[in-house]
Amino acid sequence: MWKIVAILCVLNTGELVCTTHYETIHRTFPKQHVCEEEAGAKFYTMITSFTTWNVPFKTLEVGCELQEG
């Protein structure tokens, strides 16, 4: 199964700090391509929200990783 993962990087007192985030609803997908489609939609939703709320991010990557277990 595949799950969506986001890596968000922000500048914190001049230092780039990156954190990894997973969906709180813990969705999983049986196929990688299905997960990637959902991750693309999640990316645009997050970018729109960050822009609307002036969230000072440097980079955002949203993709999928294979769930262990």
PyMOL commands that set and color helices and strands:
alter all, ss='L'
color gray80, all
select helices_A, chain A and resi 32-52
alter helices_A, ss='H'
color red, helices_A
select strands_A, chain A and resi 2-12+15-22+57-66
alter strands_A, ss='S'
color yellow, strands_A
deselect
rebuild
show_as cartoon
